[in-house]
Amino acid sequence: MFDPTSADHRAALVDRLRRRWPDIAVADLVPLPMKGVAHDHLALPGLGLVVRVPRLSQWSMPAEAALVYQSEGFRRAAPSGVTPHLHMVLPPDELLLRGALVVDFVAGRAPRLPDELLALAQALAAIHRVPTIPPRRRPPLADHAPNPIAATVSLLDNHARFLAEDGVLPGVRQALTEQLAWAHALARTAETAAVSAPITLVATDTHPGNFLVGSDGIARFVDLEKVLYGLPAIDLAHATLYTSTQWDREVMATLDAGDLARFHQAYAEAVGPAAWGRLEPWVVPARRLTWLRTTLWAIRWRALAASDPDWSSDRIEPALIAHIQARVADFTAPATIERMRAELAC
């Protein structure tokens, strides 16, 4: 397994990178602070590049398939102008068990919320405005057409397998099971809805910590691991829910109803009245679906961190793992779940 703190591993990575950039030295490769559970990042400041080294696949994909998927996600999102460009793909080998991607280094900082919600709305609108290609050309990216609600519910069911774990309180299990029943009913309703749910390119993992705001005030989305064709309202929800705005250590914001209204207004202006008109009926149910998705993910993470070597908390920096554990405990606490149910009218 690649270790960014190992000088030998960095030297071996530089050997691979020299196929494209022959003049780089080991000293040019700078490990970046750990941000999440799925990747290590190393910067090449002189070239304006970052090496993304996967530690695991959040969708449990084989190494080669996950690398192809993520590289295609970067390519498909590039026309938005708010994502890093892909420069090189390093295949899996004995050092890089899951390969690596070399992408643009994005200079910036975490968004300051709620003040920079407008920038997040505009970035998401830019991604969602990327022309949607015909279904036959969408692979290898996942395609949630024709019913993105049903496709999302399928993901919820996968996460919900972990509700049976001993650490889940009975009241929490019951509340989330009730929400799953609602989600299944919504998926059935969506089959015959008068206004079908729109499909665009979506970023999926749009919590605010996955954006960087540059000195130009533009927010850029930097984690393209889960790009797919789905319901853009899911992205809007994941950018603004409590379980998202409280996830990243550098954000830790709580939004109110006025903040949310301003965010949606900025997005509506960016995509235009026609696109917003098709999406608006799905904005409220998408928030409830996405809250359920993030909460079930937290339960899944807690189970896998204790049982799956790929997800082991031993592989994450102590300060970050302590933060994640605190967030997961908060998101799955009975009081938080009841507060979120009240907020989402469920």
CORQUI-V899446 format. One record per residue. RES is the residue in three letters. PHI is phi as a letter, one per 40 degrees, with the letter a starting at -180 (* if undefined). PSI is psi in whole degrees, 0 to 359 (none if undefined). NEAR is the number of other C-alpha atoms within 12 Angstrom. Layout:
RES_PHI_PSI_NEAR, RES_PHI_PSI_NEAR
This chain:
MET_*_132_22, PHE_c_135_31, ASP_b_110_26, PRO_c_343_34, THR_c_352_20, SER_c_123_17, ALA_c_322_18, ASP_c_319_16, HIS_c_320_23, ARG_c_321_32, ALA_c_320_24, ALA_c_324_22, LEU_c_318_41, VAL_c_321_31, ASP_d_320_21, ARG_c_321_30, LEU_c_334_31, ARG_c_347_19, ARG_c_331_14, ARG_b_323_16, TRP_b_86_20, PRO_c_343_12, ASP_c_1_17, ILE_c_153_25, ALA_b_164_23, VAL_d_323_26, ALA_c_342_19, ASP_c_346_25, LEU_c_114_32, VAL_b_114_30, PRO_c_136_28, LEU_c_156_22, PRO_d_143_19, MET_c_130_26, LYS_b_329_29, GLY_a_191_33, VAL_c_345_31, ALA_b_339_30, HIS_a_151_37, ASP_b_150_36, HIS_b_137_35, LEU_b_130_37, ALA_c_148_32, LEU_b_81_31, PRO_d_322_22, GLY_c_335_17, LEU_b_355_23, GLY_g_40_21, LEU_b_162_30, VAL_b_138_35, VAL_c_121_41, ARG_c_117_45, VAL_b_108_43, PRO_c_137_43, ARG_c_333_36, LEU_a_169_34, SER_b_121_27, GLN_c_342_27, TRP_b_14_22, SER_f_38_20, MET_c_150_19, PRO_d_156_19, ALA_d_308_26, GLU_c_316_24, ALA_c_320_22, ALA_c_322_36, LEU_c_317_40, VAL_c_317_31, TYR_c_310_29, GLN_c_320_42, SER_c_322_36, GLU_c_328_30, GLY_c_317_39, PHE_c_318_40, ARG_c_316_31, ARG_c_325_39, ALA_c_345_41, ALA_d_321_31, PRO_c_346_22, SER_c_333_29, GLY_g_3_26, VAL_b_22_38, THR_b_156_37, PRO_c_147_35, HIS_c_147_33, LEU_c_132_31, HIS_b_331_26, MET_a_146_28, VAL_b_124_33, LEU_c_121_34, PRO_c_159_26, PRO_d_141_26, ASP_a_194_17, GLU_c_337_14, LEU_c_308_27, LEU_c_87_32, LEU_c_333_24, ARG_b_17_34, GLY_g_197_36, ALA_a_160_40, LEU_b_143_44, VAL_b_120_37, VAL_b_173_35, ASP_d_140_32, PHE_c_125_31, VAL_b_113_31, ALA_c_130_25, GLY_i_187_21, ARG_b_170_24, ALA_c_148_36, PRO_c_145_37, ARG_c_107_29, LEU_b_144_32, PRO_c_359_28, ASP_d_328_22, GLU_b_23_32, LEU_c_326_40, LEU_d_318_33, ALA_c_321_35, LEU_c_318_45, ALA_c_319_44, GLN_c_323_36, ALA_c_315_43, LEU_c_320_50, ALA_c_321_41, ALA_c_320_34, ILE_c_316_44, HIS_c_341_43, ARG_c_352_32, VAL_d_129_27, PRO_d_130_20, THR_c_123_27, ILE_c_162_19, PRO_c_152_14, PRO_d_323_20, ARG_c_341_12, ARG_b_1_14, ARG_c_327_25, PRO_d_149_21, PRO_c_0_23, LEU_c_145_35, ALA_c_147_33, ASP_b_115_30, HIS_c_5_31, ALA_c_151_29, PRO_c_353_24, ASN_b_89_27, PRO_c_339_37, ILE_c_313_43, ALA_c_321_30, ALA_c_320_32, THR_c_320_39, VAL_c_325_32, SER_c_320_21, LEU_c_320_28, LEU_c_318_36, ASP_c_323_26, ASN_c_315_20, HIS_c_323_31, ALA_c_347_33, ARG_d_334_23, PHE_c_0_27, LEU_c_339_32, ALA_c_354_20, GLU_c_150_22, ASP_c_330_13, GLY_c_355_22, VAL_c_121_30, LEU_c_144_21, PRO_d_319_17, GLY_c_323_18, VAL_c_316_31, ARG_d_316_28, GLN_c_316_19, ALA_c_316_29, LEU_c_327_41, THR_c_321_26, GLU_c_321_18, GLN_c_324_34, LEU_c_321_35, ALA_c_318_21, TRP_c_317_23, ALA_c_318_34, HIS_c_321_24, ALA_c_320_19, LEU_c_319_28, ALA_c_321_29, ARG_c_320_18, THR_c_322_20, ALA_c_336_28, GLU_c_327_20, THR_b_17_15, ALA_c_145_18, ALA_c_325_11, VAL_b_108_16, SER_c_150_23, ALA_c_129_38, PRO_c_153_34, ILE_b_128_36, THR_b_175_41, LEU_c_129_44, VAL_b_156_44, ALA_c_334_49, THR_g_298_40, ASP_c_64_34, THR_c_30_41, HIS_c_151_42, PRO_d_335_48, GLY_c_347_36, ASN_c_10_40, PHE_b_149_43, LEU_b_134_34, VAL_b_122_33, GLY_c_176_22, SER_c_343_14, ASP_c_0_12, GLY_g_359_24, ILE_c_133_29, ALA_c_132_39, ARG_b_138_43, PHE_c_129_51, VAL_b_355_45, ASP_b_98_40, LEU_b_22_42, GLU_c_328_41, LYS_b_22_38, VAL_d_139_41, LEU_a_181_41, TYR_b_112_41, GLY_a_202_36, LEU_c_116_44, PRO_c_337_48, ALA_c_335_45, ILE_c_318_46, ASP_c_317_45, LEU_c_318_49, ALA_c_315_42, HIS_c_340_40, ALA_c_345_52, THR_b_351_49, LEU_c_155_40, TYR_d_319_39, THR_c_351_44, SER_b_314_40, THR_c_347_36, GLN_b_5_29, TRP_c_312_38, ASP_c_137_33, ARG_c_333_28, GLU_c_2_23, VAL_b_286_31, MET_f_58_25, ALA_b_159_29, THR_b_124_24, LEU_c_155_28, ASP_b_180_18, ALA_c_324_16, GLY_c_319_15, ASP_d_315_23, LEU_c_319_32, ALA_c_319_21, ARG_c_322_24, PHE_c_311_33, HIS_c_323_34, GLN_c_318_23, ALA_c_319_26, TYR_c_315_38, ALA_d_319_31, GLU_c_325_20, ALA_c_324_25, VAL_c_341_28, GLY_g_158_21, PRO_c_326_15, ALA_c_310_13, ALA_c_319_25, TRP_c_322_27, GLY_c_323_20, ARG_c_329_24, LEU_c_327_33, GLU_d_320_29, PRO_c_342_22, TRP_b_357_34, VAL_c_314_32, VAL_c_308_25, PRO_c_329_32, ALA_c_328_37, ARG_c_317_37, ARG_c_316_40, LEU_d_317_46, THR_c_324_43, TRP_c_317_43, LEU_c_319_46, ARG_c_314_39, THR_c_324_42, THR_c_317_45, LEU_c_325_39, TRP_c_319_34, ALA_c_319_34, ILE_c_318_39, ARG_c_316_33, TRP_d_315_36, ARG_c_320_32, ALA_c_316_28, LEU_c_325_24, ALA_c_336_24, ALA_c_349_19, SER_b_339_16, ASP_b_122_17, PRO_d_324_16, ASP_c_330_25, TRP_b_4_27, SER_d_135_22, SER_c_345_27, ASP_c_342_18, ARG_c_4_27, ILE_b_143_28, GLU_d_141_19, PRO_d_318_14, ALA_c_322_18, LEU_c_318_23, ILE_c_324_27, ALA_c_320_16, HIS_c_314_24, ILE_c_316_29, GLN_c_321_25, ALA_c_320_21, ARG_c_315_30, VAL_c_318_33, ALA_c_319_26, ASP_c_310_24, PHE_c_331_36, THR_b_8_38, ALA_c_143_27, PRO_d_320_23, ALA_c_319_17, THR_c_316_22, ILE_c_318_34, GLU_c_321_22, ARG_c_317_20, MET_c_323_30, ARG_c_320_24, ALA_c_318_12, GLU_c_323_19, LEU_c_7_24, ALA_f_48_14, CYS_b_none_24
